[in-house]
């Protein structure tokens, strides 16, 4: 029964993630923490694997959709995200080992997710009042990517709304363009994070049946999300992105209470 539940969570989350470029992990992680289906560390690892499967499938599925992939910019961000992912995974392991308490780890991750999501939500609601940039410097793009990778790897969300907001503001992309480029970046950051976990021997205990069910949901969500995205315009994608941010914030706040008070 558990693999079925995990599959359903992941296919729904990945469908939304594929549309808005959030990757799905930003939904999978807090929802699974809220339901308490698996240990916090296991959720982070399996969520990362699911997001990687979803991102690769989505990019292949949408390779000829006419939406531009800014390879120079996104590759610089992706390279930075690799180093950031390594740093974020290291920080995650330090916090996990230091506290030795899954509840405290969950509370810290949830708090970070809420803060990040609120910042992104405030920006998205007011971005029409701000002048977006068009960063072209390679080194600056790499540094921005480092920050993205560190945040996503530590919180265990793959890439999430932070990527999209950064692509909006620093690189003047529209909603659909940001979604596609965000997914491209996620592939690099998640690959580095997962490989680091294996290389350092910090992979948590997990069931292969559960992981396969989650990754299957990720691939299925990529296909469903791609089909839906073709029927939506940029305004529709941006509205869905805002709804997602409100939902994530609400779940994150509940999870903080769950791990610290309830």
Beta strands, then each sheet from edge to edge (+ up, - down):
end
